[in-house]
């Protein structure tokens, strides 16, 4: 039998080694060692890790790559970023938003990032960014899955036209209902917005992804309302709470009540380690709060946790590079996720877990799954996170769409090896 592509001698995220992966007609048709077959193209993974593509389930593509427009965020705070975005919105053009988004998608593909959920601001009455990203979604569909969230950036009730604009955006084809309850004028308005937005999603049969309690205020508890509305409306499995940073400041007794409610409702949690560690705790002197939500405790309750990147070179975050291993690396450190099992979870938090959040069909490396994968310059998932491993090959539906040479340094040292491959430095017990 002849296949479109065979990747030979692959290590898999579940610990299997020496596996051959065959792809035909855009699907994985065999995963086994020593596969005797031919293919239009054969890649020798050489004992490197082969994983399904990276996924970013929390991003802002309408703002990406806009760093410096119309000015820089000098304080580095969330609120100045929101204010700066308000200055930039009237200056946006359809063409500029689409071009920056497409450039970002090029970068994402090179990093093995083939699925993105992006929030798009609907508080601009022109819905310019919505229309631009809907166009981008169609254009990138052959190589990247893009979901759009109707995001009332200025507040569903706080912004006078947000409610009608959100409905307009959904009518145009935006996929998911968003919200930002902690940015409403009062806690009561925030809770009302959660209820109203969840009811819209229930009526339309859509998912919900809400910026929730992105604050250091321990009394910001909209995640409680989100969990309750999820249960009331039967939205289990279709709702995500993003950021949830107030939880790092809440007292333990309240959290002991809250986490079972989130688990019972089947609400996904999306921390954003790069942004949370950068923006939270800005009002603290010392001791200074870390900002990341309670990842360890959520895991103990079986809550599905996915790490998001959130921003890349925009009014809120001047760094970033579409590298989800960078996100996993920060999440590991800030969350003190240092057991071997917890380190492997950090890899899952940018692959399998966000696939559950986004409901991506055919994701994974089993027979019958989509022929999408990444060959990484690492032997296992822990090593991939440790080194932010290079993406040697990126494959979409059985076709190689990006290639990067291995990172190997040449040395000129007397009595020492002539080259250094960083993937060769982990001990044999790395996955122990």
N, C-alpha and C positions, 0 to 999 in steps of 0.2 A: 504494500500500500504506500502511496505517496501523499505526503502532507504538505501544507503550505509552509510550515515552520516547525522545527524541532529545536528545543533548548536542551542540551545534554549536560549530564553531570551537575545537576543543580542541588543545592541545599535548600530545604523549604522551611518556612517559619515554624512549622510544627515539630521540627527536629529531624525529619527524614533527610537522608543524604543520598547522593548519587542517583537522583531521579532524572528521568527524561520526560519532557513535557512536549506533547505533540498538539498542534493546532491545525484545524482544517475548517474552511468556510466560516472563519471568525470565532470558532468555539474550540475549547480544549476537548480533545477526543481521547487522550491517553495520558496517564501519569504513572510511570513505572520505571524501574531500573533496567538498563540494557535493552532498550526498545530497538528492535530490528526493523527499520523502515528507512525510506528516503524522504527528502523534503526539498521544496524549492529553495529553502535557505536553512542552514544549520548553524546554531550558535553553541559553542562550547563554553558553558558557564564556569568550568574549571574549578568546581567546588565552591563557587561563590553563592551567596544567598539570592534566590529568586522569589519575589514576593508579588502579590497583587498590587495594583497602583496605589499611590498615596491619594488621600482624600482630605480636602479642607472643607469642613461643613460650617464654617463661620468666617465670612470675609465681606469686604466692602469694595467691590470692583468699580463702583461708580466714582470712587475717590482715588483709586490706586494710581501710583506714579505721578501724582499731582504735587509732590513735595515742592514747596517754595511758591506756590500759587495761592493767593496773590502775595503771600508773605510766609515766613516761617513761624511755627509755634514756639515762641521764645520761653514760655514758662514750662512747656512740656506737659501741661495738665489736660485732663479730659475736657474740662469746660472751655478752655481756650481752643481746643481742637474743634469742639462743636461750634463755637463762635466763628472760628476761621472758616469752617465749612459753610456757614451762613454767608460769609463774605464771598466765597468762591462760587456758590450756586448760581447767582445771577450772571456770572461770567462764562458759565459752561456752554459749550456748543455740542450738538449731536455728534459731529464729526470727531471732536477732540475726545469726548468720553469713549466713543467706540474705538478709536485708534489706541488710546491708552489701555483699554481693556484687552484688545487683541494682542498688543505687545506683551501684556502681562500673561496672557494665555500661552504665548510662545515660550516665555520663561518657565511657566508652570510645566509644560510638556517636557522641557529639557531636564526638569527635576523629577520626572516620573509622577507628577501630580495631574491626574486625569479626571478628577471630579471635584467641583467647587459649588458650594452653596453660598450665594452672595446676597446680602441685604442691599436693597436699592431704595434710596430716599424718595418718598412720594409726596413730600410737603412742598415741592416746587410745582405750582399749578400747571406748568407746561408739560409735566411728566417727561421731560426731555431725556433724563437718564434712564427711565423705564423703557422708553422706545429704543434708545441706543443699545441697551443691554439685551432686549428682546431680539434685536437684529444680530448682535454678537452671538447670542445663544444658537441661532440658526446656523451661523457661519462656522462655529467651532464644533458643531454636533458630530461631525465625522471623527473627531479625535479627542473631545473633552465633553463630559457631561456637566451642564451648567443649570443649576436651579436658582430661581429668583424669589426673594422674599420681599413682599410689600412692606416697607419699613417706614412708619411715621416718625422720622428722626426728631422732629420738633414737638412730639407728643400728640397722641390721637385726639385728646380734648384740648390740649394747650394750643395747637395750631388750628386756626378757624376752618381751614378747608381740608384738613387731613382725612376726615371721615369720608367725604365724597371722593377725594383723590384715591384713597385706598380701594374703594369699590371700582373706580375707573381702571386702576392698575390691574386688579384681578380680572376685570372684563377683557382687558387687552391680552391676557394670557400669563400674567405673573402667577407663580405656582403656589406660594405659601403666604400665610398671614403672619405678619410681624407686629411688634409692639415695643414700647419702652416705658412701662408703668412708673418707674422711679423718677422719670423726668417730667411727669405731670405736675401740676401746681400743688396738689395735695395728695396725701396717702389715699384718701377716699377716691379721688379722681383716678389714681393709679389702679386701684382695685376695680373700679367701674370699667376702665379700659380693658383690663384683662377679661372680664366677663363678656363685654361687647365683642371683642375680637375673637374670642373662642366661639361665640355663638355664630359669628360670620363664617368661621371655618367649618363648623358643624353643618351649617345650612348648605354650604357650597361643596362639602365633601373634601376639604383641603387639610393640609398639615398646618401646624402652628410652630413658629420659632420666635421666641420673645427674648429680647434683651431684658434681663430680669435682675434687679438689685445690683447693678454695676456701681457700687458705692461702698464706702467704709462704714456706713451707718447701720448698726446692728438692728435698728428698728425698721429697716426696709425689708419687708417680708412678703413681697408680692409672689414669690415662688410658692408660698402656702396657698394663695388664692389660685394660682395657675394649676397646682395639683388638684385642688378641689373642683375647679371647673372642668378639668380633664375627666375626672371621674363622673361628675354630674352629667356631662354631655356625651359620655361614651367615646372619648377621643384617645383612649389608651394606645400607646405606641406611636401616635401621630404628633406628639407635642415635645418640644425641646425648650429648656430654659438655658439661655446663654449667659455666661459670665458668673452669676451667682456669688459675687465677691463679698457681699455683706455677710455671708455665712462665716467668713473667717473672723468676724468680729462678734458674732452672736454667742450668748452663753450656752454652755454645754447642755443644760436641761432642755432649753427650747429646741436645740438641734436634735436632741434625742427623740423629740416628738415629730419634728419636721421630716427627718430622713425616711421613716417608715411611710409617711404620707406620699412622698415623692416616689418611693419604690412601688407602693400600692397602685398609684396612678399610672405607672409605666412611663413616666416623664424622663426623657433623655437629658443629660447634663453636658453642657459644652463650655468648659473652662478655656481660656485663651492665655496660655502661660506667658508669652512674650509681652502682651499688652497689659495683663493683670499685674505682673511684677513691675512694669514700667510706670503705670498710672496710679495704682492704689497706694495708700499710705502717704500721700503727698502732704497731708495736714499734720502728720506725726513728726515729732522730733525724734526722741529715742526713749524707749524701744520703739522700733518702726515695724509696722505690720507688713507681711509679705504679699498679701493681696489675693493669692490663689485660693479658690474655694476648697472645701474639705474633701479632697479626692480620695484619700485613704478610707475615710469613714463611709463615703458613698459606695465605694467598692464592696465594703463589708455587707451592705444591704442589697447588693446585686443590681445597683443602678447602672445603666449603660452610660459610660463616660467617653466622650470623644474630645480631643484637643483641636482647637481651631487656631488659625494664624491671625485672623481679624483684619490686620492692616499691613500694607507694604508701601513705604515711601509716600505717605499722605499726611493730612493735617494732624493726625494723632500719633503717628509712628514714623520716624525718619529712616528706619532701617528695614530689614526684611528682604527676602529674595525667593519667595515661593518654595522654600525648603521646609517641608514638614518634619524632617529629621531634626532640624534646628528647633522647631516647636516642641518635639518630643524630648529633646535634650534639656530644654529649659524646664519643661514640666517635671522631668525626673528630679532635677536639682531643687526647684522651689518646693515641690511636694515631698521631698525627702523619700522618694520611692526607690530605695537602694537595695532591696532584696533582689535576687535573680528573677524571681517570678514577677515582681513589681516592675523591673526594667523591661521585661518582655511585654508587660501590659502597656508600657509607654509606646512601644512599637504598634501594638494593636490599636492604641488611641488615635493613631493617624492613618490607620488602614481599615481593619475589619469593623471597629466600633462606629466610625462615622459612616460606613456603608449602611449600617443598621439605621442610623439617624436619617439618612437620605432615602432609605428604601430602595437602594440600587439593586436591580434584578441581575442575576448572573455574575455576581461579584465573587471572586475567590479563585482557587487553583484546583478545584475538583473537576472531574470529567463532567462536561455539560456547561461549565461556566464560560463566560466571555473570554476570548483569547487576548486578554490584557494582562501584562506583567512588566516587572522591572527587574533587571539584573543589577545587583548592587556589589560594590567592591568591598565586601565583607563576607564573613563565613556564617554569621548568624545574626539574629535580631538585636541582641545586646551590643554586639560589635558595630552593627549598623548605626545604632543610636550614639554610641560612644564616639565614633569617628565622623558622624554625619557623612556616611559613606557615599562615594561617587556613584552616579547612575550610568552604568556602562552601556546598557541597552534599555530603551523604553519601547514596549510593544503594544499596539492597539489593534485588536481584532486580527491578530496574527501577522501584522505588518510592523516592521521596525520603523518608528517615526523619529527616534532620536538616538544618537550614539555619542559617547564621550570616551576618550582614551583613558586608560587606567592612570591613576595618580602614582607615579613612581619617580622617586628622586635619584639622580645620579650623584654619587659621592666620589671625592678625590681625597681619601684618607689612607695613609700608609698602614698596611696591615689590616684594614677593615674591608667589608664588602663594597662592591662597586655600585650598589644601588640599594634603596630602601623602599619596600612596598609596605605601607602602613597596615594593610590587611593581614600581614604575616606576623604581627606582633602580639596578638592575643594568645594566652596560654590555651592548651588543648582542652582545658576544663571550663572554657568561657561560658558554656551553656549549662554548667552543672548547678 
